[in-house]
Amino acid sequence: MKSLLLGFTFVIAASVCSAQESISLFNGKDLTGWHVDVPQMDNNPNARNPFIVRNNQLVSLGEPQGHLITDDNYSNFRLKVEYRFPGKPGNCGVLVFASTPRSLYDMFPKSIEVQMMHENAGDFWCIVEDITVDNMEEKRGPKADWGITEGKLRRIKKLTDGSENPLGEWNYMTIECLDNEIKVWLNGDLVNHGYNATANSGQIAIQAEGAEVEFRKVMLTPIKELSDSEPQ
């Protein structure tokens, strides 16, 4: 009985420790822990900040375009994001392994983008970093045109169609990054899996890219291995 009690106590303690490791990158009140990089704000004092907090949600207004970037760098993590387009569908994304700002088109930080664009959520976009998936030519196009800078084939298509929820409903995205590997689930479906990424750590960024998007969860958990199926 004593052994059983000790084992039960250990399981509870382990669960508590695991729960304590998860951190919300958004506190529901303000943008503490993040900074804004929006080119239009450089020299225009009247340019609005496209990232706001509304009704305890982080909102990307879409315009002017730019990025909301974590102050800290992260590696070996699971990122759970709950998002929706409250109005017209459009474009947005979460960037992982972000580093040098404005490396592409004087706008995008060096990174790997996990796409949230309506009907394309789960695509990878290579932004001066690269990543490999199975069936690369099928997912990326002719190898001769691949690249990570302007004018090159940087999009790597997702694995599934129809994984997004209807417009106005919340989508549940899980991104796992371990060493140089990235797995992405959307609403329970594995939508992309890349490896041999040219980066394995960096900042996390959220885009303002034309459409209003609401985020009600941005939760990060350290990991030591990749999941076989979407973790709950």
TITI-183816 format. One line per 10 residues: number of its first residue (from 1); for each residue z, y, x of N, C-alpha, C. Coordinates in Angstrom, 1 decimal. Layout:
BEGIN
NUM) Z/Y/X/Z/Y/X/Z/Y/X ~ ...
// end
This chain:
BEGIN
1) 0.0/-1.2/0.8/0.0/0.0/0.0/0.0/1.3/0.9 ~ 0.8/1.2/1.9/0.9/2.4/2.8/-0.5/2.6/3.5 ~ -1.2/1.6/3.9/-2.5/1.7/4.5/-3.5/2.3/3.5 ~ -3.4/1.8/2.2/-4.3/2.4/1.2/-4.0/3.9/1.0 ~ -2.7/4.2/0.9/-2.4/5.7/0.7/-2.9/6.5/1.9 ~ -2.7/6.0/3.1/-3.2/6.7/4.3/-4.7/6.9/4.2 ~ -5.4/5.8/3.9/-6.9/5.9/3.8/-7.3/6.9/2.7 ~ -6.6/6.8/1.5/-6.9/7.8/0.5/-6.7/9.2/0.9 ~ -5.6/9.4/1.6/-5.3/10.8/2.1/-6.4/11.2/3.1 ~ -6.9/10.3/3.9/-7.9/10.7/4.9/-9.2/11.0/4.2
11) -9.6/10.3/3.2/-10.8/10.6/2.4/-10.7/12.0/1.8 ~ -9.6/12.3/1.2/-9.4/13.6/0.6/-9.5/14.7/1.6 ~ -8.8/14.5/2.8/-8.8/15.5/3.8/-10.2/15.7/4.4 ~ -11.0/14.6/4.5/-12.3/14.7/5.0/-13.2/15.5/4.0 ~ -13.0/15.2/2.7/-13.8/15.9/1.7/-13.5/17.4/1.7 ~ -12.2/17.7/1.9/-11.8/19.2/1.9/-12.4/19.8/3.1 ~ -12.3/19.2/4.3/-12.9/19.8/5.5/-14.4/20.0/5.3 ~ -15.1/19.0/4.7/-16.5/19.1/4.5/-16.8/20.3/3.6 ~ -16.1/20.4/2.6/-16.3/21.5/1.6/-16.0/22.9/2.3 ~ -15.1/22.9/3.2/-14.7/24.2/3.9/-15.8/24.6/4.9
21) -16.6/23.6/5.3/-17.7/23.9/6.3/-18.8/24.7/5.6 ~ -19.0/24.6/4.3/-20.1/25.3/3.6/-19.7/26.7/3.4 ~ -20.6/27.6/3.7/-20.4/29.0/3.6/-21.5/29.7/2.7 ~ -21.1/30.6/1.9/-22.1/31.4/1.1/-22.5/32.5/2.0 ~ -23.8/32.6/2.2/-24.4/33.7/3.0/-24.4/35.0/2.2 ~ -24.2/34.9/0.9/-24.2/36.1/0.0/-22.9/36.1/-0.8 ~ -22.2/37.2/-0.7/-20.8/37.3/-1.2/-20.8/37.7/-2.7 ~ -22.0/38.0/-3.3/-22.0/38.4/-4.7/-21.7/39.8/-5.0 ~ -21.4/40.6/-3.9/-21.0/42.0/-4.1/-21.9/43.0/-3.3 ~ -22.2/42.6/-2.1/-23.0/43.5/-1.3/-23.8/42.7/-0.3
31) -24.4/43.4/0.7/-25.3/42.7/1.7/-24.6/42.5/3.0 ~ -23.3/42.4/3.0/-22.5/42.1/4.2/-23.1/40.8/4.9 ~ -23.3/40.9/6.2/-23.8/39.8/6.9/-25.3/39.8/7.0 ~ -26.0/40.8/6.4/-27.4/40.9/6.5/-27.9/42.3/6.9 ~ -29.1/42.4/7.4/-29.7/43.7/7.7/-31.1/43.7/7.2 ~ -31.6/44.9/6.8/-32.9/45.1/6.2/-33.9/45.5/7.3 ~ -35.1/44.9/7.3/-36.2/45.3/8.1/-37.4/45.6/7.3 ~ -37.6/46.8/6.9/-38.7/47.2/6.0/-39.4/48.4/6.7 ~ -40.6/48.1/7.1/-41.3/49.2/7.9/-41.4/50.5/7.2 ~ -41.6/50.5/5.9/-41.7/51.8/5.1/-40.5/52.6/5.2
41) -39.3/52.0/5.5/-38.1/52.7/5.6/-37.9/53.4/6.9 ~ -38.8/53.1/7.9/-38.6/53.7/9.2/-38.6/55.2/9.2 ~ -39.6/55.7/8.6/-39.8/57.2/8.7/-39.9/57.9/7.4 ~ -39.6/57.1/6.3/-39.7/57.7/5.0/-38.3/57.7/4.3 ~ -37.6/58.8/4.3/-36.2/58.8/3.8/-36.1/58.5/2.3 ~ -37.3/58.6/1.7/-37.3/58.4/0.2/-37.7/57.0/-0.2 ~ -38.0/56.2/0.8/-38.4/54.8/0.6/-37.2/54.0/0.1 ~ -37.3/53.2/-1.0/-36.2/52.5/-1.5/-36.0/51.2/-0.7 ~ -34.7/50.8/-0.7/-34.4/49.5/-0.2/-34.8/48.4/-1.2 ~ -35.6/47.5/-0.9/-36.1/46.5/-1.9/-35.1/45.4/-2.1
51) -34.0/45.4/-1.4/-33.0/44.4/-1.6/-31.7/45.0/-2.1 ~ -31.3/44.5/-3.3/-30.2/45.0/-4.0/-29.3/43.9/-4.5 ~ -28.1/44.3/-5.0/-27.2/43.3/-5.7/-27.1/43.8/-7.1 ~ -27.4/42.9/-8.1/-27.4/43.2/-9.5/-26.8/42.0/-10.3 ~ -25.8/42.3/-11.0/-25.2/41.2/-11.8/-24.8/40.1/-11.0 ~ -24.2/40.4/-9.8/-23.7/39.4/-8.9/-24.8/38.5/-8.3 ~ -26.0/39.0/-8.4/-27.1/38.3/-7.8/-27.8/39.1/-6.8 ~ -28.3/38.4/-5.7/-29.1/39.1/-4.7/-30.5/39.2/-5.2 ~ -31.1/40.4/-5.3/-32.4/40.6/-5.8/-33.4/41.2/-4.8 ~ -34.5/40.5/-4.7/-35.6/41.1/-3.9/-36.6/41.7/-4.9
61) -36.7/43.1/-4.8/-37.5/43.8/-5.8/-39.0/43.6/-5.5 ~ -39.3/43.2/-4.3/-40.7/42.9/-3.9/-41.5/44.0/-3.2 ~ -41.1/45.3/-3.5/-41.7/46.4/-2.9/-40.6/47.5/-2.6 ~ -40.8/48.2/-1.4/-41.8/48.0/-0.4/-41.5/46.6/0.4 ~ -42.5/46.1/1.0/-42.4/44.8/1.6/-41.6/44.8/2.9 ~ -41.0/43.7/3.1/-40.2/43.6/4.3/-39.3/42.4/4.2 ~ -38.2/42.4/5.0/-37.3/41.2/5.1/-35.8/41.6/5.1 ~ -35.0/40.7/4.5/-33.6/40.8/4.6/-33.2/39.7/5.5 ~ -32.5/40.0/6.6/-32.3/39.1/7.7/-30.8/38.9/8.0 ~ -30.4/37.7/8.2/-29.0/37.5/8.6/-28.6/38.1/9.9
71) -27.4/38.6/10.1/-27.0/39.1/11.4/-26.8/37.9/12.4 ~ -26.4/36.8/11.9/-26.1/35.6/12.8/-27.3/34.7/12.9 ~ -27.3/33.9/14.0/-28.2/32.8/14.2/-27.6/31.5/13.7 ~ -28.5/30.6/13.3/-28.0/29.3/12.8/-28.9/28.1/13.3 ~ -28.3/27.0/13.5/-29.0/25.8/13.8/-28.3/24.6/13.2 ~ -29.1/23.5/13.0/-28.6/22.3/12.4/-27.8/22.6/11.1 ~ -28.5/22.9/10.0/-27.9/23.3/8.8/-28.7/22.8/7.6 ~ -28.0/22.8/6.5/-28.6/22.7/5.1/-28.4/24.0/4.4 ~ -29.5/24.5/3.9/-29.5/25.7/3.1/-29.9/25.4/1.7 ~ -29.0/25.7/0.8/-29.3/25.6/-0.7/-29.5/26.9/-1.3
81) -30.7/27.1/-1.9/-31.1/28.4/-2.5/-31.4/28.1/-4.0 ~ -30.9/29.0/-4.8/-31.2/28.9/-6.3/-31.9/30.3/-6.6 ~ -33.1/30.2/-7.1/-33.9/31.4/-7.3/-34.8/31.3/-8.5 ~ -35.2/32.5/-9.0/-36.2/32.5/-10.1/-37.0/33.8/-10.1 ~ -38.1/33.8/-10.7/-38.9/35.0/-11.0/-38.5/35.4/-12.4 ~ -37.8/36.5/-12.5/-37.4/37.0/-13.9/-38.5/37.6/-14.7 ~ -39.5/38.0/-14.0/-40.7/38.7/-14.7/-42.0/38.0/-14.4 ~ -42.9/38.8/-13.8/-44.2/38.3/-13.4/-44.0/37.4/-12.2 ~ -44.8/36.3/-12.2/-44.7/35.4/-11.0/-45.4/36.1/-9.8 ~ -45.0/35.7/-8.6/-45.6/36.3/-7.4/-45.2/35.6/-6.2
91) -45.0/36.3/-5.1/-44.8/35.8/-3.8/-43.4/36.1/-3.3 ~ -42.9/35.2/-2.5/-41.6/35.4/-1.8/-41.4/34.2/-0.9 ~ -40.4/34.1/0.0/-40.2/33.0/0.8/-38.9/33.1/1.6 ~ -38.4/32.0/2.1/-37.2/32.0/3.0/-37.7/31.6/4.3 ~ -37.3/32.4/5.3/-37.7/32.1/6.7/-36.6/31.5/7.5 ~ -36.9/30.4/8.2/-35.9/29.9/9.1/-36.3/30.0/10.6 ~ -35.4/29.8/11.5/-35.6/30.0/12.9/-36.3/31.3/13.2 ~ -35.8/32.4/12.5/-36.4/33.7/12.7/-35.9/34.3/14.0 ~ -36.7/35.1/14.6/-36.3/35.8/15.9/-36.9/37.1/16.0 ~ -37.9/37.3/16.9/-38.5/38.6/17.2/-39.0/39.3/15.9
101) -38.5/40.4/15.6/-39.0/41.1/14.3/-40.4/41.6/14.5 ~ -41.1/41.7/13.3/-42.5/42.3/13.2/-43.5/41.7/14.2 ~ -43.4/40.4/14.4/-44.3/39.7/15.3/-45.7/39.4/14.8 ~ -45.8/39.5/13.4/-47.1/39.2/12.8/-47.4/40.3/11.8 ~ -48.6/40.9/11.9/-49.0/42.0/11.1/-48.0/43.1/11.0 ~ -47.3/43.3/12.1/-46.3/44.4/12.2/-45.3/44.3/11.0 ~ -45.0/43.1/10.5/-44.2/42.9/9.4/-43.3/41.7/9.5 ~ -43.8/40.5/9.8/-43.1/39.3/9.7/-42.4/38.9/11.0 ~ -41.2/38.5/11.0/-40.5/38.0/12.2/-41.0/36.7/12.6 ~ -41.0/36.4/13.8/-41.4/35.1/14.4/-40.5/34.1/13.7
111) -41.1/33.0/13.1/-40.3/32.1/12.2/-41.1/31.0/11.7 ~ -40.5/30.1/10.9/-41.2/29.2/10.0/-40.8/29.6/8.6 ~ -41.8/29.9/7.8/-41.6/30.2/6.4/-41.6/29.0/5.5 ~ -40.6/28.9/4.6/-40.6/28.0/3.5/-41.0/28.8/2.3 ~ -42.2/28.5/1.8/-42.8/29.3/0.8/-42.1/29.2/-0.6 ~ -42.0/30.3/-1.3/-41.6/30.3/-2.7/-42.6/30.8/-3.7 ~ -43.8/31.2/-3.2/-44.8/31.8/-4.0/-45.0/30.8/-5.2 ~ -45.2/31.4/-6.4/-45.4/30.6/-7.6/-46.6/29.7/-7.5 ~ -46.3/28.4/-7.8/-47.3/27.3/-7.7/-47.6/26.9/-6.3 ~ -46.9/27.5/-5.3/-47.1/27.1/-3.9/-45.7/26.8/-3.2
121) -44.6/26.8/-4.0/-43.3/26.6/-3.4/-43.2/25.3/-2.6 ~ -42.8/25.4/-1.4/-42.7/24.2/-0.5/-43.6/24.2/0.6 ~ -44.7/25.0/0.5/-45.6/25.2/1.7/-44.8/25.7/2.9 ~ -45.3/25.3/4.1/-44.9/25.9/5.3/-45.9/27.0/5.7 ~ -45.4/28.1/6.3/-46.3/29.1/6.9/-45.8/29.3/8.3 ~ -46.7/29.1/9.3/-46.3/29.3/10.7/-46.5/30.7/11.1 ~ -45.4/31.3/11.5/-45.4/32.8/11.9/-45.0/32.9/13.4 ~ -46.0/32.8/14.2/-45.8/32.8/15.7/-44.8/31.7/16.2 ~ -44.6/30.7/15.3/-43.9/29.5/15.6/-44.8/28.4/15.0 ~ -44.6/27.2/15.4/-45.5/26.1/14.9/-44.7/24.9/14.5
131) -45.3/24.0/13.7/-44.6/22.8/13.2/-45.7/21.8/12.9 ~ -45.3/20.5/13.0/-46.3/19.5/12.7/-45.8/18.7/11.5 ~ -46.8/18.3/10.7/-46.6/17.4/9.6/-47.5/16.2/9.6 ~ -47.2/15.1/8.9/-48.2/14.0/8.8/-49.5/14.5/8.1 ~ -50.6/13.9/8.4/-51.9/14.3/7.8/-52.2/15.8/7.9 ~ -52.1/16.2/9.2/-52.2/17.7/9.4/-53.5/18.3/9.0 ~ -54.6/17.6/9.2/-55.9/18.2/8.8/-56.0/18.3/7.3 ~ -55.5/17.3/6.6/-55.5/17.4/5.2/-54.7/18.5/4.6 ~ -53.5/18.8/5.3/-52.6/19.8/4.8/-52.9/21.2/5.4 ~ -53.6/21.3/6.5/-53.8/22.6/7.2/-55.2/23.0/7.3
141) -56.2/22.0/7.2/-57.6/22.4/7.4/-58.0/22.0/8.8 ~ -59.3/22.4/9.2/-59.9/21.9/10.5/-59.0/22.3/11.7 ~ -58.8/21.4/12.6/-57.9/21.6/13.7/-58.3/22.8/14.6 ~ -59.6/23.0/14.7/-60.1/24.1/15.5/-59.7/25.4/15.1 ~ -59.3/25.5/13.8/-58.9/26.8/13.2/-57.4/27.0/13.1 ~ -56.6/26.0/13.5/-55.2/26.1/13.5/-54.7/27.2/14.4 ~ -53.6/27.8/14.1/-53.0/28.9/14.9/-51.7/29.4/14.3 ~ -51.1/30.3/15.0/-49.8/30.8/14.6/-49.8/32.4/14.5 ~ -51.0/33.0/14.7/-51.1/34.4/14.7/-52.2/34.8/13.7 ~ -52.5/36.1/13.6/-53.4/36.7/12.7/-54.8/36.0/12.7
151) -55.3/35.7/11.5/-56.6/35.1/11.4/-56.7/33.6/11.6 ~ -55.6/33.0/11.8/-55.6/31.5/12.0/-55.1/30.8/10.8 ~ -55.4/29.5/10.7/-54.9/28.7/9.6/-53.4/28.4/9.9 ~ -52.5/29.1/9.2/-51.1/29.0/9.4/-50.4/28.3/8.3 ~ -51.1/28.1/7.2/-50.5/27.5/6.0/-50.5/26.0/6.1 ~ -49.4/25.3/5.8/-49.4/23.8/5.8/-48.9/23.5/4.3 ~ -49.8/22.9/3.6/-49.6/22.7/2.2/-48.4/21.7/1.9 ~ -47.8/21.9/0.8/-46.7/21.0/0.3/-47.2/19.6/0.0 ~ -46.2/18.7/-0.3/-46.5/17.4/-0.5/-46.8/17.1/-2.0 ~ -46.3/17.9/-2.9/-46.3/17.6/-4.3/-46.9/18.8/-5.1
161) -47.3/18.5/-6.3/-47.6/19.6/-7.3/-46.7/19.4/-8.5 ~ -46.4/20.5/-9.2/-45.6/20.4/-10.4/-44.2/20.3/-10.2 ~ -43.7/20.6/-9.0/-42.2/20.5/-8.8/-41.5/21.8/-9.2 ~ -42.2/22.9/-9.4/-41.5/24.1/-9.8/-41.1/24.0/-11.3 ~ -40.0/24.7/-11.6/-39.6/24.8/-13.0/-40.4/25.9/-13.7 ~ -40.5/25.9/-15.0/-41.2/27.0/-15.7/-40.7/28.4/-15.4 ~ -41.6/29.3/-15.4/-41.3/30.7/-15.1/-40.1/31.2/-15.9 ~ -39.2/31.9/-15.2/-37.9/32.4/-15.9/-36.8/31.4/-15.7 ~ -37.0/30.2/-15.4/-36.0/29.2/-15.1/-35.6/29.2/-13.7 ~ -34.4/28.7/-13.4/-33.9/28.6/-12.0/-34.6/27.4/-11.3
171) -35.0/27.7/-10.0/-35.4/26.6/-9.1/-34.3/26.3/-8.1 ~ -34.2/25.1/-7.7/-33.2/24.6/-6.8/-33.9/24.1/-5.5 ~ -33.8/24.9/-4.5/-34.4/24.5/-3.2/-33.4/24.2/-2.1 ~ -33.6/23.1/-1.5/-32.8/22.6/-0.3/-33.6/22.5/0.9 ~ -33.2/23.2/2.0/-33.9/23.2/3.2/-32.9/22.6/4.3 ~ -33.3/21.5/4.9/-32.5/21.0/6.0/-33.2/21.2/7.3 ~ -32.5/21.8/8.3/-33.1/22.0/9.6/-32.2/21.3/10.6 ~ -32.7/20.4/11.4/-32.0/19.7/12.4/-32.8/19.6/13.7 ~ -32.3/20.2/14.7/-33.1/20.2/16.0/-34.5/20.9/15.6 ~ -35.6/20.2/15.9/-36.9/20.7/15.6/-37.6/20.2/14.4
181) -36.8/19.7/13.4/-37.3/19.1/12.2/-36.8/19.8/11.0 ~ -37.7/19.9/9.9/-37.3/20.6/8.7/-37.8/19.7/7.5 ~ -36.8/19.5/6.6/-37.2/18.9/5.3/-36.8/19.8/4.2 ~ -37.7/19.8/3.1/-37.5/20.7/2.0/-37.6/20.0/0.7 ~ -36.7/20.2/-0.2/-36.7/19.6/-1.5/-36.7/20.8/-2.5 ~ -37.4/20.6/-3.6/-37.5/21.5/-4.7/-37.3/20.8/-6.0 ~ -36.2/21.2/-6.7/-35.8/20.6/-8.0/-35.8/19.0/-7.9 ~ -35.3/18.5/-6.8/-35.2/17.1/-6.6/-36.3/16.4/-5.9 ~ -37.5/17.1/-5.8/-38.6/16.5/-5.1/-38.7/16.8/-3.6 ~ -39.0/15.9/-2.8/-39.3/16.2/-1.4/-40.7/16.9/-1.3
191) -40.7/18.1/-1.0/-42.0/18.9/-1.0/-42.6/19.2/0.3 ~ -41.8/19.0/1.4/-42.4/19.1/2.8/-41.4/18.5/3.8 ~ -42.0/18.1/4.9/-41.3/17.5/6.0/-42.1/17.8/7.3 ~ -41.5/18.6/8.1/-42.2/18.9/9.4/-41.3/18.6/10.6 ~ -41.9/18.4/11.7/-41.2/18.0/13.0/-41.9/18.7/14.1 ~ -41.3/18.5/15.3/-41.9/19.1/16.5/-42.0/20.6/16.4 ~ -41.1/21.3/15.6/-41.2/22.7/15.5/-41.0/23.4/16.9 ~ -41.5/24.5/17.1/-41.4/25.2/18.4/-40.2/26.0/18.5 ~ -39.3/25.9/17.5/-38.0/26.6/17.6/-37.0/25.6/16.9 ~ -35.7/25.8/17.2/-34.7/25.0/16.6/-33.5/25.7/16.1
201) -33.5/27.1/16.3/-32.4/27.9/15.8/-32.9/29.3/15.6 ~ -32.2/30.1/14.9/-32.5/31.5/14.7/-31.9/32.0/13.4 ~ -32.3/33.2/13.0/-31.8/33.8/11.9/-32.5/33.3/10.6 ~ -31.9/33.6/9.5/-32.5/33.3/8.2/-32.9/34.6/7.5 ~ -34.1/34.6/6.9/-34.6/35.8/6.2/-35.1/35.5/4.8 ~ -35.0/36.5/4.0/-35.6/36.5/2.6/-36.6/37.6/2.5 ~ -37.7/37.3/1.9/-38.8/38.2/1.9/-38.8/39.1/0.6 ~ -39.3/40.4/0.8/-39.8/41.2/-0.3/-41.3/41.2/-0.1 ~ -42.0/40.5/-1.0/-43.4/40.3/-0.8/-44.2/40.5/-2.1 ~ -43.8/41.5/-2.9/-44.7/41.9/-4.0/-44.1/41.5/-5.4
211) -43.2/40.6/-5.5/-42.7/40.2/-6.8/-41.2/40.2/-6.8 ~ -40.6/40.5/-7.9/-39.1/40.5/-8.1/-38.6/39.1/-8.2 ~ -37.6/38.8/-7.3/-37.0/37.4/-7.3/-35.5/37.6/-7.3 ~ -34.8/36.8/-8.1/-33.4/36.8/-8.2/-32.9/35.5/-7.5 ~ -31.8/35.7/-6.7/-31.1/34.6/-6.0/-29.7/34.6/-6.5 ~ -29.2/33.5/-6.9/-27.8/33.4/-7.3/-27.0/32.5/-6.4 ~ -27.7/31.8/-5.5/-27.0/31.0/-4.5/-27.8/31.0/-3.2 ~ -27.1/31.3/-2.1/-27.6/31.1/-0.7/-26.5/30.5/0.1 ~ -26.4/29.1/0.1/-25.3/28.4/0.6/-25.7/27.6/1.8 ~ -24.9/27.7/2.9/-25.3/27.1/4.2/-24.2/26.1/4.6
221) -24.6/24.9/5.0/-23.7/23.8/5.4/-24.1/23.2/6.7 ~ -23.3/23.2/7.8/-23.7/22.5/9.0/-24.0/21.0/8.8 ~ -25.0/20.5/9.4/-25.3/19.0/9.3/-25.5/18.4/10.7 ~ -25.3/17.1/10.7/-25.5/16.3/12.0/-26.7/15.3/11.8 ~ -27.2/15.2/10.6/-28.3/14.3/10.4/-29.1/14.8/9.1 ~ -30.3/14.4/9.1/-31.1/14.7/7.9/-30.9/13.8/6.8 ~ -31.0/14.2/5.6/-30.8/13.4/4.4/-32.0/12.6/4.1 ~ -31.8/11.4/3.5/-33.0/10.6/3.0/-33.5/11.1/1.6 ~ -32.6/11.6/0.8/-32.9/12.2/-0.5/-32.1/13.5/-0.6 ~ -32.5/14.3/-1.6/-31.9/15.6/-1.7/-30.4/15.5/-2.0
231) -29.6/16.0/-1.1/-28.1/16.0/-1.3/-27.6/16.8/-2.4 ~ -26.6/16.3/-3.1/-26.1/17.1/-4.3/-25.0/18.1/-3.8
// end
